[in-house]
Amino acid sequence: QIELIRNNKLVQTIDFYQFLLRGIMNNNVRLEDQDVIRFPVYTKRAFIGGEVKRPSYYELKSDENLASLLNFAGGFTDTAYQEMMKIYQVTSKGRMIRDIKKEVFNSYTLFNADSVVVDVIMPEIRNAVSISGAVFHPGQFELNEGLSLSQLVRKADGLREEALTGRGYIKRKKTGRERMMLSFDMEQIMSGKQVDIPLFREDSVIVLSADDLRNKLQLTIGGEVRIPGDFEYRKGIRLADLIIMAGGFTNQAATHRVEISRMDKNTADTLANNLVSLMTVEIDSALQNANSQLLLEPLDYVHIPRLVNYRNLGYVNIRGEILFPGDYVLSRRDETAPELIKRSGGGTPIAALQNAQLYRNGVRVEMNLLSDQVNKTNIEWLLLPGDSIFIPRQGTFIEVKGFVNTPQLLRFNSTRFKYYISAAGGVNDKGSLRRAYIQYPNGINRPVRKFLFFRNYPPVKEGSRIIVPEKSDSDRSKLSIAEVATITTSLTAILGLIIALRN
């Protein structure tokens, strides 16, 4: 309903849908200077979605119906349910749904704001039966009128050699939710000695195979092979065959100690202590010697161990004031930190080796790495893969930080803790001196300790750091010694004044 206005008069109303949908340009109008093209507000508009080719909102004229809307949307998709469409309408009483059948598509008049939904057809096949198992062509087949079991087997190109002709099954759905199972003797039916079975919609025929009743036997191989895991047992399989199926040996396989665990076949009714028999054999990497041709039995477990000394001992990182920092491979199982420091060139001229720090899994290990107690007989001093060593630089400044009035760096002039607290302006109102602590250059922390009314402050060393934390809620609720003394003095004075007034 596009309007062309010229000289303040409506010249023509144009239906642009004809051009958009079909490319037809009937009543095409040449525009002139000062023409006005007006798009008025729609009178009736409906939505169509679901299984249509162009789902969208479409404007409708008064004489256009549901079939017109479907035509605007390009028609149904290939999977659309075409027998009925659902229409959701908005009325003065609320929302409603209507089911419109195919016969009235051309006559049903839509209302403004209607929403049309085209459903998809159900995926199930309405005229199918299926057959699976030991047939040459399993799958779904058309249910012809009068189709029987023997005819379906012929459609599936017959039975395979391993088929169990003595028994098969038909899964059948009956009315409602009931399910039933029918058994049959395929050999009797195919020979005509037993009445053929007629098939119904959605019947599922199962032809058993001899493999279905046979235990699935396995072999397992683990250790230093490229593809460890379970493999199917076949009669005549040898040790070399299983190793090849597992991708062969890795570079660190100990082929001289291959262990085979075999289940004991004990048929007694009493509990046996020995469950498996163990064999250790030596084979060559080319799988050519006699032991590699050993016949395996069902459920055997083959383990290929790793060479004792063929392993990466891992890396240790060393950083800080060291001549050659970086990652170093542990050369021995019993390598210690002083040995690694020596390997990395030793400390720089400004290194504080006495404050070296060792970290394991991100946590500092409390030990003096340069102590005379570091030796290989104590396993706690040995380095482990993933350890990290940090060598700090020598420092003479004392850092005071946290809740003090003036956090700063101070020269080392005393070993007294409170000297540096006072030099930093003292603890502010939010700080807690009783929870303060010192961190030495080697990473060790020492807190301020308290016994009765006395505090024991840790000594200060060069390069230390003093931290004053914030008061906790419990600290704020406690009175200091000075506050207790002030309150006691005030109460004593008030009590003396009361006694004097009474006298």
Residue pairs with C-beta under 8 A, 6 or more apart in sequence:
1 13
1 15
1 40
1 42
1 43
1 59
1 61
2 13
2 14
2 15
2 16
2 37
2 38
2 39
3 10
3 12
3 13
3 14
3 37
3 38
3 39
3 40
4 10
4 11
4 12
4 13
4 14
4 29
4 31
4 35
4 36
4 37
4 38
5 11
5 35
5 36
5 37
5 38
6 32
6 34
6 35
6 36
7 34
11 29
12 27
12 29
14 27
14 29
15 61
17 59
17 72
18 24
18 25
18 26
19 25
21 71
21 72
31 37
42 59
43 59
43 62
43 112
44 59
44 60
44 61
44 62
44 110
44 111
44 112
45 57
45 58
45 59
45 60
45 112
45 113
46 57
46 58
46 60
46 69
46 110
46 111
46 112
46 113
46 114
46 115
46 116
47 55
47 56
47 57
47 58
47 114
47 115
47 116
48 55
48 56
48 58
48 69
48 70
48 72
48 73
48 115
48 116
48 117
48 118
49 55
49 115
49 116
49 117
49 118
50 80
50 116
50 117
50 118
50 119
50 120
51 76
51 77
51 79
51 80
51 81
51 118
51 119
51 120
52 70
52 73
52 74
52 75
52 76
52 77
52 80
52 118
53 73
53 74
53 75
53 76
53 77
54 72
54 73
54 74
55 73
56 73
58 69
58 72
58 73
60 68
60 69
60 110
64 110
65 105
65 106
65 107
65 108
65 109
65 110
66 85
66 87
66 100
66 104
66 105
66 106
66 108
66 109
66 110
66 116
67 105
67 106
69 110
69 116
70 76
70 85
70 105
70 116
76 82
76 118
77 118
79 120
79 121
80 118
80 119
80 120
80 121
81 118
81 119
81 120
81 121
82 102
83 101
83 102
84 99
84 100
84 101
84 102
84 119
85 99
85 100
85 105
85 116
85 117
85 118
86 97
86 98
86 99
86 100
86 116
86 117
86 119
87 97
87 98
87 100
87 110
87 114
87 115
87 116
87 117
88 95
88 96
88 97
88 114
88 115
88 116
88 117
89 95
89 96
89 97
89 98
89 111
89 113
89 114
89 115
90 113
90 114
100 108
110 116
125 140
126 201
127 142
127 143
127 201
128 140
128 141
128 142
128 143
128 201
128 202
129 140
129 141
129 143
129 147
129 152
129 199
129 200
129 201
129 202
129 203
129 204
129 205
130 138
130 139
130 140
130 141
130 203
130 204
130 205
131 138
131 139
131 141
131 152
131 153
131 155
131 156
131 204
131 205
131 206
131 207
132 138
132 139
132 204
132 205
132 206
132 207
133 163
133 168
133 205
133 206
133 207
133 208
133 209
133 212
134 159
134 160
134 162
134 163
134 164
134 207
134 208
134 209
135 153
135 156
135 157
135 158
135 159
135 160
135 163
135 207
136 156
136 157
136 158
136 159
136 160
137 155
137 156
137 157
138 156
139 156
141 152
141 155
141 156
143 199
143 200
143 201
146 198
147 198
147 199
148 196
148 197
148 198
148 199
149 170
149 184
149 189
149 196
149 197
149 198
149 199
149 205
150 189
150 190
150 196
151 196
152 199
152 205
153 159
153 186
153 190
153 205
153 207
159 165
159 186
159 207
160 209
162 209
162 210
162 211
163 186
163 207
163 208
163 209
163 210
164 207
164 208
164 209
164 210
164 212
164 213
165 185
165 186
165 187
165 190
166 185
166 186
166 187
167 183
167 184
167 185
167 186
167 208
168 183
168 184
168 185
168 186
168 205
168 206
168 207
168 208
169 181
169 182
169 183
169 184
169 205
169 206
169 208
170 181
170 182
170 183
170 184
170 197
170 199
170 203
170 204
170 205
170 206
171 179
171 180
171 181
171 203
171 204
171 206
172 179
172 180
172 181
172 182
172 200
172 202
172 203
172 204
173 179
173 202
174 180
182 197
184 194
184 197
185 194
186 207
188 194
189 195
189 196
189 197
199 205
216 232
217 232
217 233
217 298
217 299
218 230
218 231
218 232
218 233
218 298
218 299
219 230
219 231
219 232
219 233
219 237
219 242
219 296
219 298
219 299
219 300
219 301
219 302
220 229
220 230
220 231
220 299
220 300
220 301
220 302
221 228
221 229
221 231
221 242
221 243
221 246
221 301
221 302
221 303
221 304
222 228
222 229
222 301
222 302
222 303
222 304
223 253
223 303
223 304
223 305
223 306
224 249
224 250
224 252
224 253
224 254
224 304
224 305
224 306
225 243
225 246
225 247
225 248
225 249
225 250
225 253
225 304
226 246
226 247
226 248
226 249
226 250
227 245
227 246
227 247
228 246
229 246
231 242
231 245
231 246
233 296
233 297
233 298
233 299
236 295
237 295
237 296
238 292
238 293
238 294
238 295
238 296
239 258
239 260
239 281
239 283
239 291
239 292
239 293
239 294
239 296
239 302
240 283
240 287
240 292
240 293
242 296
242 302
243 249
243 287
243 292
243 302
243 304
244 287
249 255
249 285
249 304
251 310
252 306
252 307
252 310
252 311
253 285
253 304
253 305
253 306
253 307
254 304
254 305
254 306
254 307
254 308
255 282
255 283
255 284
255 285
255 304
256 282
256 283
257 280
257 282
257 305
258 280
258 281
258 282
258 283
258 291
258 302
258 303
258 304
258 305
259 278
259 279
259 280
259 302
259 303
259 305
260 278
260 279
260 280
260 281
260 294
260 296
260 300
260 301
260 302
260 303
261 276
261 277
261 278
261 300
261 301
261 302
261 303
262 276
262 277
262 278
262 279
262 297
262 299
262 300
263 275
263 276
263 277
263 299
263 300
264 272
264 274
264 275
264 276
264 277
266 272
276 301
281 291
281 294
282 289
282 291
283 289
283 291
283 292
284 292
296 302
312 329
313 329
313 330
313 331
313 332
313 333
313 385
314 329
314 330
314 384
314 385
314 386
315 327
315 328
315 329
315 330
315 385
315 386
316 327
316 328
316 330
316 340
316 383
316 385
316 386
316 387
316 388
316 389
317 326
317 327
317 328
317 387
317 388
317 389
318 325
318 326
318 328
318 340
318 341
318 344
318 388
318 389
318 390
318 391
319 325
319 326
319 388
319 389
319 390
319 391
320 351
320 389
320 390
320 391
320 392
320 393
321 347
321 348
321 350
321 351
321 352
321 391
321 392
321 393
322 341
322 344
322 345
322 346
322 347
322 348
322 351
322 391
323 344
323 345
323 346
323 347
323 348
324 344
324 345
325 344
326 344
328 340
328 343
328 344
330 383
330 385
331 343
333 382
334 376
334 382
335 382
335 383
336 374
336 375
336 376
336 381
336 382
336 383
337 356
337 358
337 369
337 374
337 381
337 383
337 389
338 369
338 370
338 374
340 383
340 389
341 347
341 353
341 356
341 369
341 389
341 391
347 353
347 391
348 393
350 393
350 394
351 391
351 392
351 393
351 394
352 391
352 392
352 393
352 394
352 395
352 441
352 463
353 370
353 391
354 368
354 370
354 442
355 391
355 392
355 440
355 441
355 442
355 443
355 463
356 369
356 370
356 389
356 390
356 391
356 392
356 442
357 364
357 369
357 389
357 390
357 391
357 392
357 442
357 443
358 364
358 365
358 367
358 369
358 387
358 388
358 389
359 365
359 387
359 388
359 389
359 390
360 384
360 386
360 387
360 388
361 386
364 443
366 444
367 374
367 380
367 381
368 374
368 442
369 389
373 381
374 381
375 381
376 382
392 441
392 442
392 463
394 462
394 463
395 441
395 462
395 463
396 411
396 412
396 462
396 463
397 409
397 410
397 411
397 412
397 463
398 409
398 410
398 411
398 412
398 420
398 460
398 462
398 463
398 464
398 465
398 466
399 408
399 409
399 410
399 464
399 465
399 466
400 407
400 408
400 409
400 410
400 420
400 421
400 423
400 424
400 466
400 468
401 407
401 465
401 466
401 467
401 468
402 431
402 436
402 466
402 467
402 468
402 469
402 470
403 427
403 428
403 430
403 431
403 432
403 468
403 469
403 470
403 471
404 421
404 424
404 425
404 426
404 427
404 428
404 431
404 468
405 424
405 425
405 426
405 427
405 428
406 424
406 425
407 424
408 423
408 424
410 420
410 423
410 424
412 460
412 462
412 463
413 419
414 420
414 460
415 459
415 460
415 461
416 457
416 459
416 460
417 436
417 438
417 448
417 457
417 458
417 459
417 460
417 466
418 457
419 460
420 460
420 466
421 427
421 433
421 436
421 466
421 468
427 433
427 436
427 468
430 470
430 471
431 468
431 469
431 470
431 471
432 468
432 469
432 470
432 471
432 472
432 475
433 448
433 455
433 468
434 448
434 450
434 455
434 475
435 447
435 448
435 468
435 469
435 471
435 472
435 475
436 447
436 448
436 466
436 467
436 468
436 469
437 445
437 446
437 447
437 448
437 458
437 466
437 467
438 445
438 446
438 458
438 460
438 464
438 465
438 466
438 467
439 445
439 464
439 465
439 466
439 467
440 446
440 461
440 463
440 464
441 461
441 462
441 463
441 464
446 458
447 458
448 455
448 456
448 457
448 458
449 455
449 456
450 456
453 481
460 466
479 487
